[in-house]
Amino acid sequence: MDRPALLDALKDRDAVLRAFLTEDGSLRSIPTKLRKRLVVLDHLAQEFEPGEHYDEVEVNARLRQFHPDVAALRRYLVEEGFLDRRNGEYWRSGGTTS
């Protein structure tokens, strides 16, 4: 992931999260614009502890609380460098710490 792109996107963090998260914290939709999607993905990455490894079932369970399309969320998290994947295991590899 391009760290400057994430930092730039996070300038609008609160507004993006207000627009895409419901009161219960689930996603209304997955943003199509990369800038907004990076903010949402960073928010989702907070569900995973750095240094911990997760199998796909656990990743899906954590993501399902946000949106039913866990495959898309998983793919975006890996493609944008928030999670890494190898041999069926996932671990957090990016995003902010908060």
N, C-alpha and C positions, 0 to 999 in steps of 0.2 A: 504494500500500500504506500502511496505517496503521502508521507507524513505532512508536508505543507498543505496538501489538499484537504486532509482531515482537519488540521488546525484552522484552515480558512472556513471550512464548512461548519465547524463548531461555534463560530461567531454567532450563528443564528440558532444555536442548539435549543434554547427554550421555546422559541416560536415554532420550530419544526416539530418538537415533541408535542407541544400543545395541539398542533394541527393533525398529527398522525396517531396519537395515543388517546384511547377512550378513558373514562374515569377509572375503570378497573385496571388500566395499564396495558390492555391488549391493543393491537394495531388495527386501525380502521382499514388500512391498506398498506401495501409495501410501496414505498415511493419509487417512481420511475426515474426521476431525476437523480443523477449520481450524488450531487451535493447533499441532497436531503436524505438519500439512502445511507450515505456515510454516517450521518448523525444518528439515524435509527440503528444502524449496525453497531455503532459504538455503544449505544444504550444497551443493546442485546448482549454485547460482549461482556458486559458487567456481570452477567449471570454465570460466568465461567471464571474460576479462580486461576490466576497464573501459577504454573507449575503442576497443576492437576491434570490428569488424563481422564477422558470420558469416552465411553463406547457410544455408538450411534443411537442406541435406545435412550440413553441418558440425555444426549444432545437433543434428540427429538422431543423428549418429555419437557425439557426446559424451554424449548422454543414454542411448543404447542400452547403454552399459556399466553403467548403473544399473538399467534396467527396459525390457522390450520395448515397453511402451505409450508410445512417445516422443511421440505426438500429445497425449495427456493431460498429460504432463509439460510439454511446450511451452506448451500452453494455460494450465495453472496458473501457470507462470513469468511469462507475459505478463499474465494476469488479476490476479495479486497484485503486479505491479510490479517483479519481479526482472529481467525482460527487456522491451525494447520491440521493436516490429516495424513495418517500413514497406518496401514495395516488395520483399518477399522477403528482406529483410535483418533480422537480429536483433542487438541489442547489449545489454550489461548496463546496467541502469538503477537497480538497487537491491540491497539485501542488505548484509550486513556485509563488512568487509574483514579478511581474516586470512591 
